[in-house]
Amino acid sequence: DAKGDPLFDTGNRKYICIGGLESHIITSIDSGTKTITLDPTQRLLFTHPIATPVFTIKALSYQVDGTFTLLRDENLGDGAQLQADHIENLQFATFDDNGNPTVNSPDIRMIRVSLRARTEMQDPDLKGADGYRRREIASNIHLKNMGIVP
């Protein structure tokens, strides 16, 4: 970058996006020739012209710990950081063009994110269950540039 820090590496900054169309994992870097080698099990889906922009992709990890705390880790060595308290559940689900669940990356067109939170304390006026009031929100994220034919 402009400060002289590496934009890519094979550890924390190993995920890249080429031209906004496809993503890959870096397996090696030759700084002398400025050559990036990609995971040989993946193939390029497009022919990219010289000077096609290449971007880093942040690899974010989320978890809900045993104390109902939502944590986020950017996987850059700082560890997980607190995002919210009183979170019971966070789910990500992926779907294809027809709305069918899929885990096959090239087929994913939408991601559904759902988050369930509960009150800090039990409500003595709430009858049944365990006394905690809960709210759940969900959002459908339609992915841009997916399904472009190479």
Phi and psi in radians as a Rosetta constraint file:
Dihedral C 1 N 2 CA 2 C 2 CIRCULARHARMONIC -1.130 0.35
Dihedral N 2 CA 2 C 2 N 3 CIRCULARHARMONIC -0.401 0.35
Dihedral C 2 N 3 CA 3 C 3 CIRCULARHARMONIC -1.556 0.35
Dihedral N 3 CA 3 C 3 N 4 CIRCULARHARMONIC -0.103 0.35
Dihedral C 3 N 4 CA 4 C 4 CIRCULARHARMONIC 1.588 0.35
Dihedral N 4 CA 4 C 4 N 5 CIRCULARHARMONIC 0.058 0.35
Dihedral C 4 N 5 CA 5 C 5 CIRCULARHARMONIC -1.421 0.35
Dihedral N 5 CA 5 C 5 N 6 CIRCULARHARMONIC 2.536 0.35
Dihedral C 5 N 6 CA 6 C 6 CIRCULARHARMONIC -1.189 0.35
Dihedral N 6 CA 6 C 6 N 7 CIRCULARHARMONIC 2.395 0.35
Dihedral C 6 N 7 CA 7 C 7 CIRCULARHARMONIC -1.439 0.35
Dihedral N 7 CA 7 C 7 N 8 CIRCULARHARMONIC -0.510 0.35
Dihedral C 7 N 8 CA 8 C 8 CIRCULARHARMONIC -2.275 0.35
Dihedral N 8 CA 8 C 8 N 9 CIRCULARHARMONIC 2.706 0.35
Dihedral C 8 N 9 CA 9 C 9 CIRCULARHARMONIC -2.727 0.35
Dihedral N 9 CA 9 C 9 N 10 CIRCULARHARMONIC -3.068 0.35
Dihedral C 9 N 10 CA 10 C 10 CIRCULARHARMONIC -1.775 0.35
Dihedral N 10 CA 10 C 10 N 11 CIRCULARHARMONIC 0.194 0.35
Dihedral C 10 N 11 CA 11 C 11 CIRCULARHARMONIC -1.977 0.35
Dihedral N 11 CA 11 C 11 N 12 CIRCULARHARMONIC -1.632 0.35
Dihedral C 11 N 12 CA 12 C 12 CIRCULARHARMONIC -1.394 0.35
Dihedral N 12 CA 12 C 12 N 13 CIRCULARHARMONIC -0.400 0.35
Dihedral C 12 N 13 CA 13 C 13 CIRCULARHARMONIC -2.072 0.35
Dihedral N 13 CA 13 C 13 N 14 CIRCULARHARMONIC 0.868 0.35
Dihedral C 13 N 14 CA 14 C 14 CIRCULARHARMONIC -1.692 0.35
Dihedral N 14 CA 14 C 14 N 15 CIRCULARHARMONIC -0.069 0.35
Dihedral C 14 N 15 CA 15 C 15 CIRCULARHARMONIC -1.748 0.35
Dihedral N 15 CA 15 C 15 N 16 CIRCULARHARMONIC 2.253 0.35
Dihedral C 15 N 16 CA 16 C 16 CIRCULARHARMONIC -2.292 0.35
Dihedral N 16 CA 16 C 16 N 17 CIRCULARHARMONIC 2.734 0.35
Dihedral C 16 N 17 CA 17 C 17 CIRCULARHARMONIC -2.084 0.35
Dihedral N 17 CA 17 C 17 N 18 CIRCULARHARMONIC 2.271 0.35
Dihedral C 17 N 18 CA 18 C 18 CIRCULARHARMONIC -1.839 0.35
Dihedral N 18 CA 18 C 18 N 19 CIRCULARHARMONIC 2.039 0.35
Dihedral C 18 N 19 CA 19 C 19 CIRCULARHARMONIC 1.071 0.35
Dihedral N 19 CA 19 C 19 N 20 CIRCULARHARMONIC 0.274 0.35
Dihedral C 19 N 20 CA 20 C 20 CIRCULARHARMONIC 1.285 0.35
Dihedral N 20 CA 20 C 20 N 21 CIRCULARHARMONIC 0.142 0.35
Dihedral C 20 N 21 CA 21 C 21 CIRCULARHARMONIC -1.930 0.35
Dihedral N 21 CA 21 C 21 N 22 CIRCULARHARMONIC -0.520 0.35
Dihedral C 21 N 22 CA 22 C 22 CIRCULARHARMONIC -2.618 0.35
Dihedral N 22 CA 22 C 22 N 23 CIRCULARHARMONIC 2.709 0.35
Dihedral C 22 N 23 CA 23 C 23 CIRCULARHARMONIC -2.149 0.35
Dihedral N 23 CA 23 C 23 N 24 CIRCULARHARMONIC 2.650 0.35
Dihedral C 23 N 24 CA 24 C 24 CIRCULARHARMONIC -2.605 0.35
Dihedral N 24 CA 24 C 24 N 25 CIRCULARHARMONIC 2.969 0.35
Dihedral C 24 N 25 CA 25 C 25 CIRCULARHARMONIC -1.936 0.35
Dihedral N 25 CA 25 C 25 N 26 CIRCULARHARMONIC 2.298 0.35
Dihedral C 25 N 26 CA 26 C 26 CIRCULARHARMONIC -1.391 0.35
Dihedral N 26 CA 26 C 26 N 27 CIRCULARHARMONIC 2.302 0.35
Dihedral C 26 N 27 CA 27 C 27 CIRCULARHARMONIC -1.866 0.35
Dihedral N 27 CA 27 C 27 N 28 CIRCULARHARMONIC -0.437 0.35
Dihedral C 27 N 28 CA 28 C 28 CIRCULARHARMONIC -2.762 0.35
Dihedral N 28 CA 28 C 28 N 29 CIRCULARHARMONIC 2.751 0.35
Dihedral C 28 N 29 CA 29 C 29 CIRCULARHARMONIC -2.350 0.35
Dihedral N 29 CA 29 C 29 N 30 CIRCULARHARMONIC 2.276 0.35
Dihedral C 29 N 30 CA 30 C 30 CIRCULARHARMONIC -1.901 0.35
Dihedral N 30 CA 30 C 30 N 31 CIRCULARHARMONIC 1.771 0.35
Dihedral C 30 N 31 CA 31 C 31 CIRCULARHARMONIC -1.208 0.35
Dihedral N 31 CA 31 C 31 N 32 CIRCULARHARMONIC -0.439 0.35
Dihedral C 31 N 32 CA 32 C 32 CIRCULARHARMONIC -1.140 0.35
Dihedral N 32 CA 32 C 32 N 33 CIRCULARHARMONIC -0.812 0.35
Dihedral C 32 N 33 CA 33 C 33 CIRCULARHARMONIC -1.677 0.35
Dihedral N 33 CA 33 C 33 N 34 CIRCULARHARMONIC -0.031 0.35
Dihedral C 33 N 34 CA 34 C 34 CIRCULARHARMONIC 0.948 0.35
Dihedral N 34 CA 34 C 34 N 35 CIRCULARHARMONIC 0.857 0.35
Dihedral C 34 N 35 CA 35 C 35 CIRCULARHARMONIC -1.979 0.35
Dihedral N 35 CA 35 C 35 N 36 CIRCULARHARMONIC 2.287 0.35
Dihedral C 35 N 36 CA 36 C 36 CIRCULARHARMONIC -1.888 0.35
Dihedral N 36 CA 36 C 36 N 37 CIRCULARHARMONIC 2.248 0.35
Dihedral C 36 N 37 CA 37 C 37 CIRCULARHARMONIC -1.802 0.35
Dihedral N 37 CA 37 C 37 N 38 CIRCULARHARMONIC 2.303 0.35
Dihedral C 37 N 38 CA 38 C 38 CIRCULARHARMONIC -1.704 0.35
Dihedral N 38 CA 38 C 38 N 39 CIRCULARHARMONIC 2.846 0.35
Dihedral C 38 N 39 CA 39 C 39 CIRCULARHARMONIC -0.911 0.35
Dihedral N 39 CA 39 C 39 N 40 CIRCULARHARMONIC 2.110 0.35
Dihedral C 39 N 40 CA 40 C 40 CIRCULARHARMONIC -1.188 0.35
Dihedral N 40 CA 40 C 40 N 41 CIRCULARHARMONIC -0.242 0.35
Dihedral C 40 N 41 CA 41 C 41 CIRCULARHARMONIC -1.410 0.35
Dihedral N 41 CA 41 C 41 N 42 CIRCULARHARMONIC -0.187 0.35
Dihedral C 41 N 42 CA 42 C 42 CIRCULARHARMONIC -1.873 0.35
Dihedral N 42 CA 42 C 42 N 43 CIRCULARHARMONIC 2.593 0.35
Dihedral C 42 N 43 CA 43 C 43 CIRCULARHARMONIC -2.070 0.35
Dihedral N 43 CA 43 C 43 N 44 CIRCULARHARMONIC 2.653 0.35
Dihedral C 43 N 44 CA 44 C 44 CIRCULARHARMONIC -1.161 0.35
Dihedral N 44 CA 44 C 44 N 45 CIRCULARHARMONIC 2.368 0.35
Dihedral C 44 N 45 CA 45 C 45 CIRCULARHARMONIC -1.555 0.35
Dihedral N 45 CA 45 C 45 N 46 CIRCULARHARMONIC -0.353 0.35
Dihedral C 45 N 46 CA 46 C 46 CIRCULARHARMONIC -2.274 0.35
Dihedral N 46 CA 46 C 46 N 47 CIRCULARHARMONIC 2.773 0.35
Dihedral C 46 N 47 CA 47 C 47 CIRCULARHARMONIC -1.636 0.35
Dihedral N 47 CA 47 C 47 N 48 CIRCULARHARMONIC 2.026 0.35
Dihedral C 47 N 48 CA 48 C 48 CIRCULARHARMONIC -1.760 0.35
Dihedral N 48 CA 48 C 48 N 49 CIRCULARHARMONIC 2.285 0.35
Dihedral C 48 N 49 CA 49 C 49 CIRCULARHARMONIC -1.221 0.35
Dihedral N 49 CA 49 C 49 N 50 CIRCULARHARMONIC 2.801 0.35
Dihedral C 49 N 50 CA 50 C 50 CIRCULARHARMONIC -0.972 0.35
Dihedral N 50 CA 50 C 50 N 51 CIRCULARHARMONIC 2.483 0.35
Dihedral C 50 N 51 CA 51 C 51 CIRCULARHARMONIC 1.343 0.35
Dihedral N 51 CA 51 C 51 N 52 CIRCULARHARMONIC 0.275 0.35
Dihedral C 51 N 52 CA 52 C 52 CIRCULARHARMONIC -1.128 0.35
Dihedral N 52 CA 52 C 52 N 53 CIRCULARHARMONIC 2.280 0.35
Dihedral C 52 N 53 CA 53 C 53 CIRCULARHARMONIC -1.107 0.35
Dihedral N 53 CA 53 C 53 N 54 CIRCULARHARMONIC 2.476 0.35
Dihedral C 53 N 54 CA 54 C 54 CIRCULARHARMONIC -2.155 0.35
Dihedral N 54 CA 54 C 54 N 55 CIRCULARHARMONIC 2.261 0.35
Dihedral C 54 N 55 CA 55 C 55 CIRCULARHARMONIC -2.102 0.35
Dihedral N 55 CA 55 C 55 N 56 CIRCULARHARMONIC 2.656 0.35
Dihedral C 55 N 56 CA 56 C 56 CIRCULARHARMONIC -1.388 0.35
Dihedral N 56 CA 56 C 56 N 57 CIRCULARHARMONIC 2.619 0.35
Dihedral C 56 N 57 CA 57 C 57 CIRCULARHARMONIC -2.039 0.35
Dihedral N 57 CA 57 C 57 N 58 CIRCULARHARMONIC 2.196 0.35
Dihedral C 57 N 58 CA 58 C 58 CIRCULARHARMONIC -1.313 0.35
Dihedral N 58 CA 58 C 58 N 59 CIRCULARHARMONIC 2.312 0.35
Dihedral C 58 N 59 CA 59 C 59 CIRCULARHARMONIC -1.700 0.35
Dihedral N 59 CA 59 C 59 N 60 CIRCULARHARMONIC 1.650 0.35
Dihedral C 59 N 60 CA 60 C 60 CIRCULARHARMONIC -1.592 0.35
Dihedral N 60 CA 60 C 60 N 61 CIRCULARHARMONIC 2.438 0.35
Dihedral C 60 N 61 CA 61 C 61 CIRCULARHARMONIC -2.131 0.35
Dihedral N 61 CA 61 C 61 N 62 CIRCULARHARMONIC 2.376 0.35
Dihedral C 61 N 62 CA 62 C 62 CIRCULARHARMONIC -2.093 0.35
Dihedral N 62 CA 62 C 62 N 63 CIRCULARHARMONIC 2.592 0.35
Dihedral C 62 N 63 CA 63 C 63 CIRCULARHARMONIC -2.675 0.35
Dihedral N 63 CA 63 C 63 N 64 CIRCULARHARMONIC 2.622 0.35
Dihedral C 63 N 64 CA 64 C 64 CIRCULARHARMONIC -1.885 0.35
Dihedral N 64 CA 64 C 64 N 65 CIRCULARHARMONIC 2.061 0.35
Dihedral C 64 N 65 CA 65 C 65 CIRCULARHARMONIC -1.485 0.35
Dihedral N 65 CA 65 C 65 N 66 CIRCULARHARMONIC -3.122 0.35
Dihedral C 65 N 66 CA 66 C 66 CIRCULARHARMONIC -1.185 0.35
Dihedral N 66 CA 66 C 66 N 67 CIRCULARHARMONIC -0.172 0.35
Dihedral C 66 N 67 CA 67 C 67 CIRCULARHARMONIC -1.821 0.35
Dihedral N 67 CA 67 C 67 N 68 CIRCULARHARMONIC 0.340 0.35
Dihedral C 67 N 68 CA 68 C 68 CIRCULARHARMONIC 1.067 0.35
Dihedral N 68 CA 68 C 68 N 69 CIRCULARHARMONIC 0.735 0.35
Dihedral C 68 N 69 CA 69 C 69 CIRCULARHARMONIC -2.003 0.35
Dihedral N 69 CA 69 C 69 N 70 CIRCULARHARMONIC 2.274 0.35
Dihedral C 69 N 70 CA 70 C 70 CIRCULARHARMONIC -1.527 0.35
Dihedral N 70 CA 70 C 70 N 71 CIRCULARHARMONIC 2.180 0.35
Dihedral C 70 N 71 CA 71 C 71 CIRCULARHARMONIC -2.060 0.35
Dihedral N 71 CA 71 C 71 N 72 CIRCULARHARMONIC 2.583 0.35
Dihedral C 71 N 72 CA 72 C 72 CIRCULARHARMONIC -2.255 0.35
Dihedral N 72 CA 72 C 72 N 73 CIRCULARHARMONIC 2.326 0.35
Dihedral C 72 N 73 CA 73 C 73 CIRCULARHARMONIC -2.121 0.35
Dihedral N 73 CA 73 C 73 N 74 CIRCULARHARMONIC 2.161 0.35
Dihedral C 73 N 74 CA 74 C 74 CIRCULARHARMONIC -1.476 0.35
Dihedral N 74 CA 74 C 74 N 75 CIRCULARHARMONIC 0.002 0.35
Dihedral C 74 N 75 CA 75 C 75 CIRCULARHARMONIC 0.997 0.35
Dihedral N 75 CA 75 C 75 N 76 CIRCULARHARMONIC 0.697 0.35
Dihedral C 75 N 76 CA 76 C 76 CIRCULARHARMONIC -2.012 0.35
Dihedral N 76 CA 76 C 76 N 77 CIRCULARHARMONIC 0.228 0.35
Dihedral C 76 N 77 CA 77 C 77 CIRCULARHARMONIC 1.776 0.35
Dihedral N 77 CA 77 C 77 N 78 CIRCULARHARMONIC -0.090 0.35
Dihedral C 77 N 78 CA 78 C 78 CIRCULARHARMONIC -1.543 0.35
Dihedral N 78 CA 78 C 78 N 79 CIRCULARHARMONIC -0.153 0.35
Dihedral C 78 N 79 CA 79 C 79 CIRCULARHARMONIC 1.399 0.35
Dihedral N 79 CA 79 C 79 N 80 CIRCULARHARMONIC -3.112 0.35
Dihedral C 79 N 80 CA 80 C 80 CIRCULARHARMONIC -1.335 0.35
Dihedral N 80 CA 80 C 80 N 81 CIRCULARHARMONIC 2.413 0.35
Dihedral C 80 N 81 CA 81 C 81 CIRCULARHARMONIC -2.017 0.35
Dihedral N 81 CA 81 C 81 N 82 CIRCULARHARMONIC 2.489 0.35
Dihedral C 81 N 82 CA 82 C 82 CIRCULARHARMONIC -1.092 0.35
Dihedral N 82 CA 82 C 82 N 83 CIRCULARHARMONIC 2.309 0.35
Dihedral C 82 N 83 CA 83 C 83 CIRCULARHARMONIC -2.003 0.35
Dihedral N 83 CA 83 C 83 N 84 CIRCULARHARMONIC -0.702 0.35
Dihedral C 83 N 84 CA 84 C 84 CIRCULARHARMONIC -2.831 0.35
Dihedral N 84 CA 84 C 84 N 85 CIRCULARHARMONIC 2.625 0.35
Dihedral C 84 N 85 CA 85 C 85 CIRCULARHARMONIC -1.753 0.35
Dihedral N 85 CA 85 C 85 N 86 CIRCULARHARMONIC 2.844 0.35
Dihedral C 85 N 86 CA 86 C 86 CIRCULARHARMONIC 1.108 0.35
Dihedral N 86 CA 86 C 86 N 87 CIRCULARHARMONIC 0.627 0.35
Dihedral C 86 N 87 CA 87 C 87 CIRCULARHARMONIC -1.778 0.35
Dihedral N 87 CA 87 C 87 N 88 CIRCULARHARMONIC 2.184 0.35
Dihedral C 87 N 88 CA 88 C 88 CIRCULARHARMONIC -1.604 0.35
Dihedral N 88 CA 88 C 88 N 89 CIRCULARHARMONIC -0.603 0.35
Dihedral C 88 N 89 CA 89 C 89 CIRCULARHARMONIC -2.708 0.35
Dihedral N 89 CA 89 C 89 N 90 CIRCULARHARMONIC 2.487 0.35
Dihedral C 89 N 90 CA 90 C 90 CIRCULARHARMONIC -2.366 0.35
Dihedral N 90 CA 90 C 90 N 91 CIRCULARHARMONIC 2.207 0.35
Dihedral C 90 N 91 CA 91 C 91 CIRCULARHARMONIC -2.280 0.35
Dihedral N 91 CA 91 C 91 N 92 CIRCULARHARMONIC 2.483 0.35
Dihedral C 91 N 92 CA 92 C 92 CIRCULARHARMONIC -2.107 0.35
Dihedral N 92 CA 92 C 92 N 93 CIRCULARHARMONIC 2.274 0.35
Dihedral C 92 N 93 CA 93 C 93 CIRCULARHARMONIC -2.273 0.35
Dihedral N 93 CA 93 C 93 N 94 CIRCULARHARMONIC 2.495 0.35
Dihedral C 93 N 94 CA 94 C 94 CIRCULARHARMONIC -2.046 0.35
Dihedral N 94 CA 94 C 94 N 95 CIRCULARHARMONIC 2.518 0.35
Dihedral C 94 N 95 CA 95 C 95 CIRCULARHARMONIC -2.361 0.35
Dihedral N 95 CA 95 C 95 N 96 CIRCULARHARMONIC 2.686 0.35
Dihedral C 95 N 96 CA 96 C 96 CIRCULARHARMONIC -1.572 0.35
Dihedral N 96 CA 96 C 96 N 97 CIRCULARHARMONIC -3.004 0.35
Dihedral C 96 N 97 CA 97 C 97 CIRCULARHARMONIC -0.990 0.35
Dihedral N 97 CA 97 C 97 N 98 CIRCULARHARMONIC -0.557 0.35
Dihedral C 97 N 98 CA 98 C 98 CIRCULARHARMONIC -1.625 0.35
Dihedral N 98 CA 98 C 98 N 99 CIRCULARHARMONIC 0.092 0.35
Dihedral C 98 N 99 CA 99 C 99 CIRCULARHARMONIC 1.432 0.35
Dihedral N 99 CA 99 C 99 N 100 CIRCULARHARMONIC 0.227 0.35
Dihedral C 99 N 100 CA 100 C 100 CIRCULARHARMONIC -1.540 0.35
Dihedral N 100 CA 100 C 100 N 101 CIRCULARHARMONIC 2.452 0.35
Dihedral C 100 N 101 CA 101 C 101 CIRCULARHARMONIC -1.046 0.35
Dihedral N 101 CA 101 C 101 N 102 CIRCULARHARMONIC 2.426 0.35
Dihedral C 101 N 102 CA 102 C 102 CIRCULARHARMONIC -2.626 0.35
Dihedral N 102 CA 102 C 102 N 103 CIRCULARHARMONIC 2.609 0.35
Dihedral C 102 N 103 CA 103 C 103 CIRCULARHARMONIC -2.033 0.35
Dihedral N 103 CA 103 C 103 N 104 CIRCULARHARMONIC 0.067 0.35
Dihedral C 103 N 104 CA 104 C 104 CIRCULARHARMONIC -1.401 0.35
Dihedral N 104 CA 104 C 104 N 105 CIRCULARHARMONIC 1.872 0.35
Dihedral C 104 N 105 CA 105 C 105 CIRCULARHARMONIC -0.845 0.35
Dihedral N 105 CA 105 C 105 N 106 CIRCULARHARMONIC -0.826 0.35
Dihedral C 105 N 106 CA 106 C 106 CIRCULARHARMONIC -1.106 0.35
Dihedral N 106 CA 106 C 106 N 107 CIRCULARHARMONIC -0.351 0.35
Dihedral C 106 N 107 CA 107 C 107 CIRCULARHARMONIC -1.608 0.35
Dihedral N 107 CA 107 C 107 N 108 CIRCULARHARMONIC -0.181 0.35
Dihedral C 107 N 108 CA 108 C 108 CIRCULARHARMONIC -1.233 0.35
Dihedral N 108 CA 108 C 108 N 109 CIRCULARHARMONIC 2.218 0.35
Dihedral C 108 N 109 CA 109 C 109 CIRCULARHARMONIC -2.137 0.35
Dihedral N 109 CA 109 C 109 N 110 CIRCULARHARMONIC -0.310 0.35
Dihedral C 109 N 110 CA 110 C 110 CIRCULARHARMONIC -2.572 0.35
Dihedral N 110 CA 110 C 110 N 111 CIRCULARHARMONIC 2.517 0.35
Dihedral C 110 N 111 CA 111 C 111 CIRCULARHARMONIC -2.110 0.35
Dihedral N 111 CA 111 C 111 N 112 CIRCULARHARMONIC 2.249 0.35
Dihedral C 111 N 112 CA 112 C 112 CIRCULARHARMONIC -1.806 0.35
Dihedral N 112 CA 112 C 112 N 113 CIRCULARHARMONIC 2.192 0.35
Dihedral C 112 N 113 CA 113 C 113 CIRCULARHARMONIC -1.945 0.35
Dihedral N 113 CA 113 C 113 N 114 CIRCULARHARMONIC 2.224 0.35
Dihedral C 113 N 114 CA 114 C 114 CIRCULARHARMONIC -2.248 0.35
Dihedral N 114 CA 114 C 114 N 115 CIRCULARHARMONIC 2.469 0.35
Dihedral C 114 N 115 CA 115 C 115 CIRCULARHARMONIC -2.353 0.35
Dihedral N 115 CA 115 C 115 N 116 CIRCULARHARMONIC 2.279 0.35
Dihedral C 115 N 116 CA 116 C 116 CIRCULARHARMONIC -2.084 0.35
Dihedral N 116 CA 116 C 116 N 117 CIRCULARHARMONIC 2.215 0.35
Dihedral C 116 N 117 CA 117 C 117 CIRCULARHARMONIC -2.057 0.35
Dihedral N 117 CA 117 C 117 N 118 CIRCULARHARMONIC 2.778 0.35
Dihedral C 117 N 118 CA 118 C 118 CIRCULARHARMONIC -2.341 0.35
Dihedral N 118 CA 118 C 118 N 119 CIRCULARHARMONIC 2.832 0.35
Dihedral C 118 N 119 CA 119 C 119 CIRCULARHARMONIC -1.159 0.35
Dihedral N 119 CA 119 C 119 N 120 CIRCULARHARMONIC 2.729 0.35
Dihedral C 119 N 120 CA 120 C 120 CIRCULARHARMONIC -1.152 0.35
Dihedral N 120 CA 120 C 120 N 121 CIRCULARHARMONIC -0.685 0.35
Dihedral C 120 N 121 CA 121 C 121 CIRCULARHARMONIC -2.139 0.35
Dihedral N 121 CA 121 C 121 N 122 CIRCULARHARMONIC 2.760 0.35
Dihedral C 121 N 122 CA 122 C 122 CIRCULARHARMONIC -1.214 0.35
Dihedral N 122 CA 122 C 122 N 123 CIRCULARHARMONIC 2.580 0.35
Dihedral C 122 N 123 CA 123 C 123 CIRCULARHARMONIC -1.741 0.35
Dihedral N 123 CA 123 C 123 N 124 CIRCULARHARMONIC 1.977 0.35
Dihedral C 123 N 124 CA 124 C 124 CIRCULARHARMONIC -1.136 0.35
Dihedral N 124 CA 124 C 124 N 125 CIRCULARHARMONIC -0.342 0.35
Dihedral C 124 N 125 CA 125 C 125 CIRCULARHARMONIC -1.483 0.35
Dihedral N 125 CA 125 C 125 N 126 CIRCULARHARMONIC -0.180 0.35
Dihedral C 125 N 126 CA 126 C 126 CIRCULARHARMONIC -1.449 0.35
Dihedral N 126 CA 126 C 126 N 127 CIRCULARHARMONIC 2.064 0.35
Dihedral C 126 N 127 CA 127 C 127 CIRCULARHARMONIC -1.553 0.35
Dihedral N 127 CA 127 C 127 N 128 CIRCULARHARMONIC 2.478 0.35
Dihedral C 127 N 128 CA 128 C 128 CIRCULARHARMONIC 1.439 0.35
Dihedral N 128 CA 128 C 128 N 129 CIRCULARHARMONIC 3.109 0.35
Dihedral C 128 N 129 CA 129 C 129 CIRCULARHARMONIC 0.891 0.35
Dihedral N 129 CA 129 C 129 N 130 CIRCULARHARMONIC -2.461 0.35
Dihedral C 129 N 130 CA 130 C 130 CIRCULARHARMONIC -1.912 0.35
Dihedral N 130 CA 130 C 130 N 131 CIRCULARHARMONIC 0.070 0.35
Dihedral C 130 N 131 CA 131 C 131 CIRCULARHARMONIC 1.603 0.35
Dihedral N 131 CA 131 C 131 N 132 CIRCULARHARMONIC -0.087 0.35
Dihedral C 131 N 132 CA 132 C 132 CIRCULARHARMONIC -1.623 0.35
Dihedral N 132 CA 132 C 132 N 133 CIRCULARHARMONIC 2.385 0.35
Dihedral C 132 N 133 CA 133 C 133 CIRCULARHARMONIC -1.502 0.35
Dihedral N 133 CA 133 C 133 N 134 CIRCULARHARMONIC 2.464 0.35
Dihedral C 133 N 134 CA 134 C 134 CIRCULARHARMONIC -2.265 0.35
Dihedral N 134 CA 134 C 134 N 135 CIRCULARHARMONIC 2.642 0.35
Dihedral C 134 N 135 CA 135 C 135 CIRCULARHARMONIC -2.361 0.35
Dihedral N 135 CA 135 C 135 N 136 CIRCULARHARMONIC 2.466 0.35
Dihedral C 135 N 136 CA 136 C 136 CIRCULARHARMONIC -2.222 0.35
Dihedral N 136 CA 136 C 136 N 137 CIRCULARHARMONIC 2.364 0.35
Dihedral C 136 N 137 CA 137 C 137 CIRCULARHARMONIC -2.141 0.35
Dihedral N 137 CA 137 C 137 N 138 CIRCULARHARMONIC 2.604 0.35
Dihedral C 137 N 138 CA 138 C 138 CIRCULARHARMONIC -2.440 0.35
Dihedral N 138 CA 138 C 138 N 139 CIRCULARHARMONIC 2.578 0.35
Dihedral C 138 N 139 CA 139 C 139 CIRCULARHARMONIC -2.434 0.35
Dihedral N 139 CA 139 C 139 N 140 CIRCULARHARMONIC 2.411 0.35
Dihedral C 139 N 140 CA 140 C 140 CIRCULARHARMONIC -1.735 0.35
Dihedral N 140 CA 140 C 140 N 141 CIRCULARHARMONIC 2.201 0.35
Dihedral C 140 N 141 CA 141 C 141 CIRCULARHARMONIC -1.934 0.35
Dihedral N 141 CA 141 C 141 N 142 CIRCULARHARMONIC 1.989 0.35
Dihedral C 141 N 142 CA 142 C 142 CIRCULARHARMONIC -1.561 0.35
Dihedral N 142 CA 142 C 142 N 143 CIRCULARHARMONIC 2.167 0.35
Dihedral C 142 N 143 CA 143 C 143 CIRCULARHARMONIC -1.379 0.35
Dihedral N 143 CA 143 C 143 N 144 CIRCULARHARMONIC 2.314 0.35
Dihedral C 143 N 144 CA 144 C 144 CIRCULARHARMONIC -1.378 0.35
Dihedral N 144 CA 144 C 144 N 145 CIRCULARHARMONIC 2.530 0.35
Dihedral C 144 N 145 CA 145 C 145 CIRCULARHARMONIC 1.149 0.35
Dihedral N 145 CA 145 C 145 N 146 CIRCULARHARMONIC 0.256 0.35
Dihedral C 145 N 146 CA 146 C 146 CIRCULARHARMONIC -1.516 0.35
Dihedral N 146 CA 146 C 146 N 147 CIRCULARHARMONIC 2.523 0.35
Dihedral C 146 N 147 CA 147 C 147 CIRCULARHARMONIC 1.507 0.35
Dihedral N 147 CA 147 C 147 N 148 CIRCULARHARMONIC 0.131 0.35
Dihedral C 147 N 148 CA 148 C 148 CIRCULARHARMONIC -1.240 0.35
Dihedral N 148 CA 148 C 148 N 149 CIRCULARHARMONIC 2.238 0.35
Dihedral C 148 N 149 CA 149 C 149 CIRCULARHARMONIC -1.434 0.35
Dihedral N 149 CA 149 C 149 N 150 CIRCULARHARMONIC 2.239 0.35
